[in-house]
Amino acid sequence: MNLIQSHLSRAKPLEGMLIVSIEQALAAPLCTSRLAEMGARVIKIERYEGDFARGYDQAVKGESSYFLWTNHGKESMVLDFKQADDAALLEAMLAKADVFVQNLAPGALARAGFDSESLRRRYAHLITCDITGYGENGAVSALKAYDLLVQCESGLAGISGAPEGAGRIGVSICDIGAGMNAAIGVLSAIVLRERTGQGSGISVSLFDGAADWMTVPYLHEVYGQGAPTRQGLKHPSIAPYGAYTTSDGKDIVISIQNQREWQQFCETFLEQTRIAADTRFISNSERVRHRAALDEIISQTFASLPMDRAIQRLAQANIAFGQVRSVAEMAHHPALRKWPMAVGAEDIEMVAPPVRAPWDEERFKRAPTLGEHTLRLRQEFLAASVKIQKEK
């Protein structure tokens, strides 16, 4: 590979782009962190007390795990857009920005003249992205929309957990989904601007993302025989597809997707060929209908085998399986990719980004301290902000 080819392979797709974000918590910061990984310059606007995610925990050498994950590689600026000088400074930054992202309460920016529609009238090239809990219109738009609340409101928690009770998805899935949807929307708007020269206004909500994931349960409820019930570690409409416990107390999830696999499972794993032809289990629908009897048979075989032997027999049968791992076990998973990141004077190991790309640096830039870049950014945009104030 020559030097030109080498440079092109390391070039980042959003190099040279400026993103200004008034953000807090998780959804918007996750969106802009993904854009920063693609080479964009991200200026994070924080209130004087800082993004409250900075105080969520002190798990990583005294720093918040949430904040470190979603804010690496950004510049932090403390600014109060309700004050005239700071409003002019924000205006100067937005005049040069390619993208503006915000996840404040609906109406908060409109009162100060920084709502998306007004901004795009002033700057036709600007792409704006609004992240809300339930959208910007209607009575529900005023509801506070923290992740667990949206999991519950969307029905997601209602189909999660064990039969005896609803359960929270173990990570902030609605926030994460909104952040990823926002990143997709921003990238789509960037491509469209390349063709039209015009910016776009996009918006996503936590509820919309969760509702999209609920499409299959929704269709079953509205048009079928009712939404799936809570099954714990079992699939509601495929059997066998769930967790079984080995003789040494380990849980293994297996998945049978077709009749060929069912036959192989009975012959090689269960070592009971006759089970494959049992009329109670002759098809997936019948196996679901007679799940209790089926689980009893399968559980007996698993309970007679230690984990290593069970995995060996499943592999011989070419059956899909997965171990139910703890977080401690996941931290040493052979598929886990890690990148270093500086926290204070030391490096920690962070989980690498999920998208592998030729521009990967295989190291995260550090997360900023509160207001770390305020002075430099004020100096950078001072002249433009003074001009804006004079013109008012």
BALOBA-1460 file (C-alpha; in Angstrom, 3 decimals):
// residues 392
<rec num="1" residu="m" x="0.000" y="0.000" z="0.000"/>
<rec num="2" residu="n" x="1.484" y="3.388" z="-1.007"/>
<rec num="3" residu="l" x="1.272" y="6.543" z="1.131"/>
<rec num="4" residu="i" x="-1.813" y="7.909" z="-0.639"/>
<rec num="5" residu="q" x="-3.692" y="4.647" z="-0.241"/>
<rec num="6" residu="s" x="-2.601" y="4.445" z="3.388"/>
<rec num="7" residu="h" x="-3.878" y="7.973" z="4.069"/>
<rec num="8" residu="l" x="-7.209" y="7.296" z="2.366"/>
<rec num="9" residu="s" x="-7.743" y="4.123" z="4.360"/>
<rec num="10" residu="r" x="-7.271" y="6.090" z="7.616"/>
<rec num="11" residu="a" x="-9.331" y="9.131" z="6.578"/>
<rec num="12" residu="k" x="-12.450" y="9.543" z="8.683"/>
<rec num="13" residu="p" x="-15.786" y="10.183" z="6.966"/>
<rec num="14" residu="l" x="-16.811" y="13.201" z="9.072"/>
<rec num="15" residu="e" x="-13.443" y="14.963" z="9.246"/>
<rec num="16" residu="g" x="-13.863" y="18.731" z="8.986"/>
<rec num="17" residu="m" x="-17.459" y="18.712" z="10.230"/>
<rec num="18" residu="l" x="-18.480" y="20.694" z="13.311"/>
<rec num="19" residu="i" x="-21.210" y="19.383" z="15.592"/>
<rec num="20" residu="v" x="-22.578" y="21.501" z="18.419"/>
<rec num="21" residu="s" x="-24.612" y="19.646" z="21.007"/>
<rec num="22" residu="i" x="-26.574" y="20.830" z="24.022"/>
<rec num="23" residu="e" x="-26.819" y="17.430" z="25.625"/>
<rec num="24" residu="q" x="-27.129" y="15.560" z="28.867"/>
<rec num="25" residu="a" x="-27.631" y="12.048" z="30.202"/>
<rec num="26" residu="l" x="-27.246" y="9.305" z="27.590"/>
<rec num="27" residu="a" x="-29.192" y="9.466" z="24.301"/>
<rec num="28" residu="a" x="-27.755" y="12.635" z="22.753"/>
<rec num="29" residu="p" x="-24.224" y="12.100" z="24.118"/>
<rec num="30" residu="l" x="-24.193" y="8.583" z="22.652"/>
<rec num="31" residu="c" x="-25.268" y="9.951" z="19.256"/>
<rec num="32" residu="t" x="-22.542" y="12.592" z="19.177"/>
<rec num="33" residu="s" x="-19.881" y="10.214" z="20.511"/>
<rec num="34" residu="r" x="-20.493" y="7.953" z="17.505"/>
<rec num="35" residu="l" x="-20.154" y="10.980" z="15.213"/>
<rec num="36" residu="a" x="-16.924" y="11.954" z="16.991"/>
<rec num="37" residu="e" x="-15.576" y="8.463" z="16.351"/>
<rec num="38" residu="m" x="-16.209" y="9.129" z="12.652"/>
<rec num="39" residu="g" x="-13.969" y="12.198" z="12.796"/>
<rec num="40" residu="a" x="-16.395" y="15.028" z="13.569"/>
<rec num="41" residu="r" x="-15.424" y="17.810" z="15.927"/>
<rec num="42" residu="v" x="-18.011" y="17.790" z="18.728"/>
<rec num="43" residu="i" x="-18.481" y="20.781" z="21.020"/>
<rec num="44" residu="k" x="-20.479" y="19.708" z="24.061"/>
<rec num="45" residu="i" x="-22.387" y="22.553" z="25.695"/>
<rec num="46" residu="e" x="-22.859" y="21.997" z="29.433"/>
<rec num="47" residu="r" x="-24.639" y="23.922" z="32.146"/>
<rec num="48" residu="y" x="-22.524" y="25.322" z="34.962"/>
<rec num="49" residu="e" x="-23.195" y="22.276" z="37.155"/>
<rec num="50" residu="g" x="-22.313" y="20.014" z="34.243"/>
<rec num="51" residu="d" x="-24.031" y="17.145" z="32.474"/>
<rec num="52" residu="f" x="-25.737" y="15.290" z="35.314"/>
<rec num="53" residu="a" x="-24.436" y="11.998" z="33.906"/>
<rec num="54" residu="r" x="-21.065" y="13.052" z="35.334"/>
<rec num="55" residu="g" x="-22.527" y="12.214" z="38.741"/>
<rec num="56" residu="y" x="-24.298" y="8.958" z="37.938"/>
<rec num="57" residu="d" x="-21.546" y="6.885" z="39.546"/>
<rec num="58" residu="q" x="-17.829" y="6.876" z="40.389"/>
<rec num="59" residu="a" x="-17.112" y="3.400" z="39.058"/>
<rec num="60" residu="v" x="-14.030" y="4.173" z="36.951"/>
<rec num="61" residu="k" x="-11.273" y="5.636" z="39.077"/>
<rec num="62" residu="g" x="-13.764" y="8.107" z="40.527"/>
<rec num="63" residu="e" x="-15.318" y="8.960" z="37.158"/>
<rec num="64" residu="s" x="-18.781" y="8.122" z="35.841"/>
<rec num="65" residu="s" x="-18.958" y="5.031" z="33.652"/>
<rec num="66" residu="y" x="-21.865" y="6.535" z="31.680"/>
<rec num="67" residu="f" x="-20.010" y="9.789" z="31.022"/>
<rec num="68" residu="l" x="-16.751" y="8.158" z="29.944"/>
<rec num="69" residu="w" x="-18.573" y="5.843" z="27.538"/>
<rec num="70" residu="t" x="-20.517" y="8.561" z="25.710"/>
<rec num="71" residu="n" x="-18.269" y="11.633" z="25.809"/>
<rec num="72" residu="h" x="-14.805" y="10.591" z="24.692"/>
<rec num="73" residu="g" x="-13.173" y="12.823" z="22.120"/>
<rec num="74" residu="k" x="-15.385" y="15.885" z="22.710"/>
<rec num="75" residu="e" x="-14.697" y="19.464" z="23.737"/>
<rec num="76" residu="s" x="-16.589" y="20.683" z="26.822"/>
<rec num="77" residu="m" x="-17.836" y="24.248" z="27.070"/>
<rec num="78" residu="v" x="-19.810" y="25.750" z="29.926"/>
<rec num="79" residu="l" x="-22.386" y="28.203" z="28.612"/>
<rec num="80" residu="d" x="-25.769" y="29.684" z="29.627"/>
<rec num="81" residu="f" x="-27.709" y="30.528" z="26.467"/>
<rec num="82" residu="k" x="-30.215" y="32.545" z="28.517"/>
<rec num="83" residu="q" x="-27.510" y="35.204" z="28.983"/>
<rec num="84" residu="a" x="-27.032" y="37.641" z="26.092"/>
<rec num="85" residu="d" x="-23.263" y="37.208" z="25.733"/>
<rec num="86" residu="d" x="-23.473" y="33.438" z="25.837"/>
<rec num="87" residu="a" x="-26.453" y="33.417" z="23.464"/>
<rec num="88" residu="a" x="-24.377" y="35.380" z="20.952"/>
<rec num="89" residu="l" x="-21.509" y="32.947" z="21.415"/>
<rec num="90" residu="l" x="-23.808" y="29.972" z="20.789"/>
<rec num="91" residu="e" x="-25.190" y="31.745" z="17.714"/>
<rec num="92" residu="a" x="-21.655" y="32.212" z="16.393"/>
<rec num="93" residu="m" x="-20.906" y="28.518" z="16.820"/>
<rec num="94" residu="l" x="-24.140" y="27.437" z="15.161"/>
<rec num="95" residu="a" x="-23.462" y="29.721" z="12.199"/>
<rec num="96" residu="k" x="-20.384" y="27.608" z="11.477"/>
<rec num="97" residu="a" x="-21.787" y="24.259" z="12.544"/>
<rec num="98" residu="d" x="-22.826" y="21.424" z="10.271"/>
<rec num="99" residu="v" x="-25.049" y="19.709" z="12.832"/>
<rec num="100" residu="f" x="-26.861" y="20.784" z="15.991"/>
<rec num="101" residu="v" x="-28.049" y="18.092" z="18.411"/>
<rec num="102" residu="q" x="-30.102" y="18.690" z="21.558"/>
<rec num="103" residu="n" x="-32.098" y="16.698" z="24.075"/>
<rec num="104" residu="l" x="-33.450" y="19.361" z="26.419"/>
<rec num="105" residu="a" x="-37.093" y="19.400" z="27.490"/>
<rec num="106" residu="p" x="-39.497" y="20.307" z="24.645"/>
<rec num="107" residu="g" x="-39.773" y="24.082" z="24.297"/>
<rec num="108" residu="a" x="-36.652" y="24.936" z="26.301"/>
<rec num="109" residu="l" x="-34.687" y="26.118" z="23.282"/>
<rec num="110" residu="a" x="-37.666" y="27.682" z="21.482"/>
<rec num="111" residu="r" x="-38.056" y="30.204" z="24.284"/>
<rec num="112" residu="a" x="-34.479" y="31.333" z="23.661"/>
<rec num="113" residu="g" x="-34.808" y="31.390" z="19.863"/>
<rec num="114" residu="f" x="-32.661" y="28.300" z="19.275"/>
<rec num="115" residu="d" x="-35.358" y="25.855" z="18.214"/>
<rec num="116" residu="s" x="-34.579" y="23.771" z="15.154"/>
<rec num="117" residu="e" x="-37.037" y="25.464" z="12.793"/>
<rec num="118" residu="s" x="-35.760" y="28.950" z="13.602"/>
<rec num="119" residu="l" x="-32.145" y="27.863" z="13.281"/>
<rec num="120" residu="r" x="-32.642" y="26.344" z="9.843"/>
<rec num="121" residu="r" x="-34.344" y="29.532" z="8.659"/>
<rec num="122" residu="r" x="-31.220" y="31.410" z="9.683"/>
<rec num="123" residu="y" x="-28.759" y="28.768" z="8.469"/>
<rec num="124" residu="a" x="-30.084" y="26.778" z="5.524"/>
<rec num="125" residu="h" x="-27.123" y="24.385" z="5.578"/>
<rec num="126" residu="l" x="-27.633" y="23.380" z="9.219"/>
<rec num="127" residu="i" x="-28.821" y="19.898" z="10.154"/>
<rec num="128" residu="t" x="-30.759" y="19.841" z="13.408"/>
<rec num="129" residu="c" x="-31.535" y="16.803" z="15.520"/>
<rec num="130" residu="d" x="-33.995" y="16.926" z="18.410"/>
<rec num="131" residu="i" x="-34.142" y="14.005" z="20.850"/>
<rec num="132" residu="t" x="-37.189" y="13.797" z="23.097"/>
<rec num="133" residu="g" x="-38.962" y="11.280" z="25.266"/>
<rec num="134" residu="y" x="-42.359" y="11.146" z="23.556"/>
<rec num="135" residu="g" x="-42.121" y="13.636" z="20.690"/>
<rec num="136" residu="e" x="-42.700" y="17.369" z="20.772"/>
<rec num="137" residu="n" x="-46.485" y="17.547" z="20.472"/>
<rec num="138" residu="g" x="-49.451" y="16.342" z="22.506"/>
<rec num="139" residu="a" x="-50.034" y="15.927" z="26.206"/>
<rec num="140" residu="v" x="-47.448" y="13.170" z="26.640"/>
<rec num="141" residu="s" x="-44.644" y="15.369" z="25.272"/>
<rec num="142" residu="a" x="-44.383" y="17.031" z="28.693"/>
<rec num="143" residu="l" x="-43.766" y="13.748" z="30.513"/>
<rec num="144" residu="k" x="-40.295" y="13.168" z="31.896"/>
<rec num="145" residu="a" x="-38.808" y="10.314" z="29.928"/>
<rec num="146" residu="y" x="-36.075" y="8.447" z="31.744"/>
<rec num="147" residu="d" x="-35.134" y="5.085" z="30.335"/>
<rec num="148" residu="l" x="-36.945" y="2.773" z="32.747"/>
<rec num="149" residu="l" x="-40.096" y="4.885" z="32.517"/>
<rec num="150" residu="v" x="-40.103" y="4.472" z="28.733"/>
<rec num="151" residu="q" x="-39.428" y="0.747" z="29.044"/>
<rec num="152" residu="c" x="-42.602" y="0.564" z="31.111"/>
<rec num="153" residu="e" x="-44.737" y="2.955" z="29.030"/>
<rec num="154" residu="s" x="-43.844" y="1.196" z="25.770"/>
<rec num="155" residu="g" x="-44.759" y="-2.269" z="27.020"/>
<rec num="156" residu="l" x="-41.162" y="-3.408" z="26.733"/>
<rec num="157" residu="a" x="-40.915" y="-4.206" z="30.441"/>
<rec num="158" residu="g" x="-44.286" y="-5.922" z="30.240"/>
<rec num="159" residu="i" x="-42.947" y="-8.680" z="27.996"/>
<rec num="160" residu="s" x="-39.550" y="-8.881" z="29.731"/>
<rec num="161" residu="g" x="-38.654" y="-10.690" z="32.923"/>
<rec num="162" residu="a" x="-39.997" y="-13.932" z="34.337"/>
<rec num="163" residu="p" x="-43.602" y="-15.191" z="34.411"/>
<rec num="164" residu="e" x="-43.975" y="-14.044" z="38.016"/>
<rec num="165" residu="g" x="-43.114" y="-10.405" z="37.282"/>
<rec num="166" residu="a" x="-42.143" y="-7.793" z="34.700"/>
<rec num="167" residu="g" x="-38.466" y="-6.960" z="34.349"/>
<rec num="168" residu="r" x="-36.262" y="-4.092" z="33.292"/>
<rec num="169" residu="i" x="-33.926" y="-4.689" z="30.348"/>
<rec num="170" residu="g" x="-30.546" y="-4.701" z="32.099"/>
<rec num="171" residu="v" x="-29.101" y="-1.682" z="30.270"/>
<rec num="172" residu="s" x="-30.593" y="1.705" z="29.322"/>
<rec num="173" residu="i" x="-31.916" y="0.283" z="26.085"/>
<rec num="174" residu="c" x="-34.387" y="3.082" z="25.210"/>
<rec num="175" residu="d" x="-31.726" y="5.768" z="25.650"/>
<rec num="176" residu="i" x="-29.268" y="3.722" z="23.629"/>
<rec num="177" residu="g" x="-31.799" y="3.120" z="20.861"/>
<rec num="178" residu="a" x="-32.660" y="6.816" z="20.643"/>
<rec num="179" residu="g" x="-28.979" y="7.725" z="20.420"/>
<rec num="180" residu="m" x="-28.348" y="5.236" z="17.624"/>
<rec num="181" residu="n" x="-31.484" y="6.305" z="15.739"/>
<rec num="182" residu="a" x="-30.350" y="9.916" z="16.035"/>
<rec num="183" residu="a" x="-26.923" y="9.043" z="14.622"/>
<rec num="184" residu="i" x="-28.585" y="7.262" z="11.691"/>
<rec num="185" residu="g" x="-30.802" y="10.281" z="11.089"/>
<rec num="186" residu="v" x="-27.885" y="12.719" z="11.177"/>
<rec num="187" residu="l" x="-25.840" y="10.629" z="8.748"/>
<rec num="188" residu="s" x="-28.833" y="10.380" z="6.404"/>
<rec num="189" residu="a" x="-29.287" y="14.163" z="6.517"/>
<rec num="190" residu="i" x="-25.581" y="14.677" z="5.759"/>
<rec num="191" residu="v" x="-25.893" y="12.499" z="2.649"/>
<rec num="192" residu="l" x="-29.030" y="14.388" z="1.552"/>
<rec num="193" residu="r" x="-27.284" y="17.740" z="2.026"/>
<rec num="194" residu="e" x="-24.501" y="16.576" z="-0.259"/>
<rec num="195" residu="r" x="-27.152" y="16.227" z="-3.007"/>
<rec num="196" residu="t" x="-29.353" y="19.240" z="-2.258"/>
<rec num="197" residu="g" x="-27.160" y="21.705" z="-0.380"/>
<rec num="198" residu="q" x="-29.915" y="22.058" z="2.226"/>
<rec num="199" residu="g" x="-29.933" y="20.989" z="5.840"/>
<rec num="200" residu="s" x="-32.773" y="18.977" z="7.355"/>
<rec num="201" residu="g" x="-34.565" y="18.850" z="10.653"/>
<rec num="202" residu="i" x="-34.819" y="15.377" z="12.131"/>
<rec num="203" residu="s" x="-36.208" y="14.209" z="15.429"/>
<rec num="204" residu="v" x="-36.281" y="10.961" z="17.352"/>
<rec num="205" residu="s" x="-37.874" y="9.954" z="20.625"/>
<rec num="206" residu="l" x="-37.145" y="7.253" z="23.142"/>
<rec num="207" residu="f" x="-40.729" y="6.025" z="22.897"/>
<rec num="208" residu="d" x="-40.672" y="5.783" z="19.085"/>
<rec num="209" residu="g" x="-37.565" y="3.618" z="19.220"/>
<rec num="210" residu="a" x="-39.022" y="1.309" z="21.861"/>
<rec num="211" residu="a" x="-42.343" y="1.124" z="20.002"/>
<rec num="212" residu="d" x="-40.521" y="0.117" z="16.813"/>
<rec num="213" residu="w" x="-38.892" y="-2.787" z="18.656"/>
<rec num="214" residu="m" x="-42.329" y="-3.746" z="19.971"/>
<rec num="215" residu="t" x="-43.751" y="-4.214" z="16.456"/>
<rec num="216" residu="v" x="-43.944" y="-8.022" z="16.620"/>
<rec num="217" residu="p" x="-45.660" y="-8.133" z="20.050"/>
<rec num="218" residu="y" x="-47.958" y="-5.313" z="18.863"/>
<rec num="219" residu="l" x="-48.988" y="-7.234" z="15.741"/>
<rec num="220" residu="h" x="-49.627" y="-10.364" z="17.790"/>
<rec num="221" residu="e" x="-51.778" y="-8.365" z="20.211"/>
<rec num="222" residu="v" x="-53.795" y="-6.451" z="17.612"/>
<rec num="223" residu="y" x="-54.127" y="-9.044" z="14.856"/>
<rec num="224" residu="g" x="-53.139" y="-12.376" z="16.394"/>
<rec num="225" residu="q" x="-53.994" y="-14.328" z="19.518"/>
<rec num="226" residu="g" x="-52.481" y="-11.859" z="21.968"/>
<rec num="227" residu="a" x="-49.028" y="-10.530" z="22.783"/>
<rec num="228" residu="p" x="-46.336" y="-12.949" z="24.000"/>
<rec num="229" residu="t" x="-46.248" y="-13.499" z="27.729"/>
<rec num="230" residu="r" x="-43.148" y="-13.157" z="29.897"/>
<rec num="231" residu="q" x="-41.023" y="-16.266" z="29.503"/>
<rec num="232" residu="g" x="-37.764" y="-15.493" z="31.311"/>
<rec num="233" residu="l" x="-34.966" y="-17.144" z="29.351"/>
<rec num="234" residu="k" x="-37.280" y="-18.829" z="26.880"/>
<rec num="235" residu="h" x="-38.528" y="-17.753" z="23.481"/>
<rec num="236" residu="p" x="-42.301" y="-17.203" z="23.433"/>
<rec num="237" residu="s" x="-42.953" y="-18.681" z="19.989"/>
<rec num="238" residu="i" x="-40.128" y="-21.176" z="19.312"/>
<rec num="239" residu="a" x="-39.379" y="-24.407" z="21.210"/>
<rec num="240" residu="p" x="-36.990" y="-25.575" z="22.331"/>
<rec num="241" residu="y" x="-35.361" y="-22.154" z="22.573"/>
<rec num="242" residu="g" x="-34.303" y="-21.321" z="26.103"/>
<rec num="243" residu="a" x="-32.067" y="-22.010" z="29.081"/>
<rec num="244" residu="y" x="-31.402" y="-25.371" z="30.718"/>
<rec num="245" residu="t" x="-29.241" y="-26.134" z="33.741"/>
<rec num="246" residu="t" x="-26.342" y="-28.593" z="33.678"/>
<rec num="247" residu="s" x="-25.298" y="-30.929" z="36.518"/>
<rec num="248" residu="d" x="-22.678" y="-28.402" z="37.698"/>
<rec num="249" residu="g" x="-25.212" y="-25.576" z="37.926"/>
<rec num="250" residu="k" x="-24.419" y="-23.760" z="34.672"/>
<rec num="251" residu="d" x="-27.144" y="-22.433" z="32.378"/>
<rec num="252" residu="i" x="-26.961" y="-22.988" z="28.625"/>
<rec num="253" residu="v" x="-29.423" y="-21.556" z="26.092"/>
<rec num="254" residu="i" x="-30.164" y="-23.683" z="23.026"/>
<rec num="255" residu="s" x="-32.065" y="-22.779" z="19.877"/>
<rec num="256" residu="i" x="-33.806" y="-25.138" z="17.457"/>
<rec num="257" residu="q" x="-34.827" y="-23.323" z="14.276"/>
<rec num="258" residu="n" x="-36.075" y="-26.077" z="11.946"/>
<rec num="259" residu="q" x="-37.058" y="-29.729" z="11.714"/>
<rec num="260" residu="r" x="-33.618" y="-30.874" z="10.607"/>
<rec num="261" residu="e" x="-32.070" y="-29.397" z="13.735"/>
<rec num="262" residu="w" x="-34.820" y="-30.920" z="15.865"/>
<rec num="263" residu="q" x="-34.034" y="-34.358" z="14.461"/>
<rec num="264" residu="q" x="-30.290" y="-33.918" z="15.081"/>
<rec num="265" residu="f" x="-30.926" y="-32.653" z="18.591"/>
<rec num="266" residu="c" x="-33.002" y="-35.703" z="19.487"/>
<rec num="267" residu="e" x="-30.573" y="-38.175" z="17.934"/>
<rec num="268" residu="t" x="-27.247" y="-36.752" z="19.081"/>
<rec num="269" residu="f" x="-27.913" y="-34.667" z="22.185"/>
<rec num="270" residu="l" x="-30.926" y="-36.320" z="23.801"/>
<rec num="271" residu="e" x="-29.931" y="-39.720" z="22.384"/>
<rec num="272" residu="q" x="-33.658" y="-40.452" z="22.073"/>
<rec num="273" residu="t" x="-34.564" y="-40.768" z="18.397"/>
<rec num="274" residu="r" x="-38.169" y="-41.631" z="19.207"/>
<rec num="275" residu="i" x="-38.740" y="-38.179" z="20.715"/>
<rec num="276" residu="a" x="-38.322" y="-36.587" z="17.291"/>
<rec num="277" residu="a" x="-41.384" y="-38.505" z="16.021"/>
<rec num="278" residu="d" x="-43.529" y="-37.961" z="19.130"/>
<rec num="279" residu="t" x="-46.762" y="-36.325" z="17.943"/>
<rec num="280" residu="r" x="-46.552" y="-33.790" z="20.782"/>
<rec num="281" residu="f" x="-43.286" y="-32.488" z="19.344"/>
<rec num="282" residu="i" x="-43.680" y="-33.131" z="15.612"/>
<rec num="283" residu="s" x="-43.651" y="-29.423" z="14.676"/>
<rec num="284" residu="n" x="-42.634" y="-26.154" z="16.281"/>
<rec num="285" residu="s" x="-46.271" y="-25.254" z="16.947"/>
<rec num="286" residu="e" x="-46.816" y="-28.568" z="18.738"/>
<rec num="287" residu="r" x="-43.610" y="-28.196" z="20.705"/>
<rec num="288" residu="v" x="-44.714" y="-24.744" z="21.880"/>
<rec num="289" residu="r" x="-48.132" y="-26.148" z="22.811"/>
<rec num="290" residu="h" x="-46.524" y="-28.951" z="24.833"/>
<rec num="291" residu="r" x="-43.588" y="-26.903" z="26.112"/>
<rec num="292" residu="a" x="-43.866" y="-28.122" z="29.724"/>
<rec num="293" residu="a" x="-43.532" y="-31.787" z="28.760"/>
<rec num="294" residu="l" x="-40.756" y="-30.984" z="26.292"/>
<rec num="295" residu="d" x="-38.788" y="-28.951" z="28.839"/>
<rec num="296" residu="e" x="-39.008" y="-31.776" z="31.349"/>
<rec num="297" residu="i" x="-37.407" y="-34.213" z="28.889"/>
<rec num="298" residu="i" x="-34.680" y="-31.808" z="27.832"/>
<rec num="299" residu="s" x="-33.971" y="-30.685" z="31.405"/>
<rec num="300" residu="q" x="-33.359" y="-34.273" z="32.489"/>
<rec num="301" residu="t" x="-30.619" y="-34.695" z="29.874"/>
<rec num="302" residu="f" x="-28.957" y="-31.389" z="30.741"/>
<rec num="303" residu="a" x="-29.109" y="-32.203" z="34.448"/>
<rec num="304" residu="s" x="-27.173" y="-35.422" z="33.782"/>
<rec num="305" residu="l" x="-24.265" y="-33.629" z="32.076"/>
<rec num="306" residu="p" x="-21.634" y="-31.168" z="33.273"/>
<rec num="307" residu="m" x="-21.330" y="-28.007" z="31.199"/>
<rec num="308" residu="d" x="-18.252" y="-29.083" z="29.209"/>
<rec num="309" residu="r" x="-19.857" y="-32.362" z="28.224"/>
<rec num="310" residu="a" x="-23.169" y="-30.692" z="27.339"/>
<rec num="311" residu="i" x="-21.388" y="-28.195" z="25.088"/>
<rec num="312" residu="q" x="-19.429" y="-30.984" z="23.440"/>
<rec num="313" residu="r" x="-22.589" y="-32.925" z="22.675"/>
<rec num="314" residu="l" x="-24.400" y="-29.823" z="21.382"/>
<rec num="315" residu="a" x="-21.469" y="-29.108" z="19.070"/>
<rec num="316" residu="q" x="-21.578" y="-32.689" z="17.782"/>
<rec num="317" residu="a" x="-25.263" y="-32.188" z="16.971"/>
<rec num="318" residu="n" x="-24.504" y="-28.835" z="15.322"/>
<rec num="319" residu="i" x="-27.013" y="-27.093" z="17.597"/>
<rec num="320" residu="a" x="-26.834" y="-23.351" z="18.282"/>
<rec num="321" residu="f" x="-26.110" y="-22.600" z="21.932"/>
<rec num="322" residu="g" x="-24.876" y="-19.873" z="24.237"/>
<rec num="323" residu="q" x="-23.703" y="-19.843" z="27.812"/>
<rec num="324" residu="v" x="-25.557" y="-17.587" z="30.255"/>
<rec num="325" residu="r" x="-22.552" y="-15.557" z="31.364"/>
<rec num="326" residu="s" x="-22.103" y="-13.101" z="34.194"/>
<rec num="327" residu="v" x="-20.644" y="-9.657" z="33.496"/>
<rec num="328" residu="a" x="-17.388" y="-10.908" z="35.017"/>
<rec num="329" residu="e" x="-17.344" y="-13.765" z="32.523"/>
<rec num="330" residu="m" x="-18.304" y="-11.451" z="29.656"/>
<rec num="331" residu="a" x="-15.297" y="-9.249" z="30.520"/>
<rec num="332" residu="h" x="-13.037" y="-12.141" z="29.482"/>
<rec num="333" residu="h" x="-15.064" y="-13.347" z="26.491"/>
<rec num="334" residu="p" x="-12.858" y="-14.335" z="23.548"/>
<rec num="335" residu="a" x="-14.963" y="-12.190" z="21.191"/>
<rec num="336" residu="l" x="-14.705" y="-9.040" z="23.332"/>
<rec num="337" residu="r" x="-12.693" y="-6.224" z="21.703"/>
<rec num="338" residu="k" x="-11.193" y="-3.493" z="23.881"/>
<rec num="339" residu="w" x="-9.545" y="-0.139" z="23.227"/>
<rec num="340" residu="p" x="-7.482" y="1.802" z="25.774"/>
<rec num="341" residu="m" x="-8.604" y="5.217" z="27.011"/>
<rec num="342" residu="a" x="-6.883" y="7.632" z="29.351"/>
<rec num="343" residu="v" x="-8.622" y="8.372" z="32.649"/>
<rec num="344" residu="g" x="-6.473" y="10.666" z="34.721"/>
<rec num="345" residu="a" x="-2.867" y="9.534" z="34.475"/>
<rec num="346" residu="e" x="-3.694" y="5.925" z="33.607"/>
<rec num="347" residu="d" x="-5.273" y="3.933" z="30.819"/>
<rec num="348" residu="i" x="-8.378" y="1.845" z="31.254"/>
<rec num="349" residu="e" x="-9.786" y="-0.715" z="28.826"/>
<rec num="350" residu="m" x="-13.080" y="0.302" z="27.222"/>
<rec num="351" residu="v" x="-15.285" y="-1.883" z="25.031"/>
<rec num="352" residu="a" x="-14.402" y="-1.078" z="21.411"/>
<rec num="353" residu="p" x="-17.003" y="0.515" z="19.091"/>
<rec num="354" residu="p" x="-19.404" y="-1.985" z="17.493"/>
<rec num="355" residu="v" x="-18.670" y="-0.827" z="13.933"/>
<rec num="356" residu="r" x="-15.277" y="-1.932" z="12.652"/>
<rec num="357" residu="a" x="-13.919" y="0.494" z="10.082"/>
<rec num="358" residu="p" x="-10.671" y="1.224" z="8.228"/>
<rec num="359" residu="w" x="-10.355" y="4.541" z="10.067"/>
<rec num="360" residu="d" x="-10.274" y="2.919" z="13.500"/>
<rec num="361" residu="e" x="-7.498" y="4.277" z="15.711"/>
<rec num="362" residu="e" x="-7.898" y="1.417" z="18.204"/>
<rec num="363" residu="r" x="-7.717" y="3.940" z="21.023"/>
<rec num="364" residu="f" x="-10.330" y="6.286" z="22.460"/>
<rec num="365" residu="k" x="-9.591" y="9.934" z="22.992"/>
<rec num="366" residu="r" x="-10.251" y="10.881" z="26.597"/>
<rec num="367" residu="a" x="-13.479" y="12.428" z="27.891"/>
<rec num="368" residu="p" x="-13.276" y="16.140" z="28.765"/>
<rec num="369" residu="t" x="-13.402" y="17.620" z="32.225"/>
<rec num="370" residu="l" x="-16.243" y="20.062" z="32.854"/>
<rec num="371" residu="g" x="-15.629" y="23.282" z="30.916"/>
<rec num="372" residu="e" x="-12.152" y="22.162" z="29.926"/>
<rec num="373" residu="h" x="-12.277" y="23.959" z="26.572"/>
<rec num="374" residu="t" x="-14.447" y="26.944" z="27.533"/>
<rec num="375" residu="l" x="-11.731" y="29.610" z="27.415"/>
<rec num="376" residu="r" x="-10.278" y="28.440" z="24.113"/>
<rec num="377" residu="l" x="-13.709" y="28.168" z="22.501"/>
<rec num="378" residu="r" x="-14.734" y="31.616" z="23.734"/>
<rec num="379" residu="q" x="-11.610" y="33.022" z="22.148"/>
<rec num="380" residu="e" x="-12.213" y="31.099" z="18.926"/>
<rec num="381" residu="f" x="-15.767" y="32.386" z="18.454"/>
<rec num="382" residu="l" x="-15.444" y="35.761" z="20.228"/>
<rec num="383" residu="a" x="-15.147" y="37.960" z="17.138"/>
<rec num="384" residu="a" x="-18.168" y="36.393" z="15.489"/>
<rec num="385" residu="s" x="-20.242" y="36.652" z="18.671"/>
<rec num="386" residu="v" x="-19.355" y="40.350" z="19.108"/>
<rec num="387" residu="k" x="-20.458" y="40.992" z="15.517"/>
<rec num="388" residu="i" x="-23.762" y="39.239" z="16.154"/>
<rec num="389" residu="q" x="-24.402" y="41.381" z="19.244"/>
<rec num="390" residu="k" x="-23.666" y="44.583" z="17.323"/>
<rec num="391" residu="e" x="-26.075" y="43.616" z="14.579"/>
<rec num="392" residu="k" x="-28.965" y="43.097" z="17.032"/>
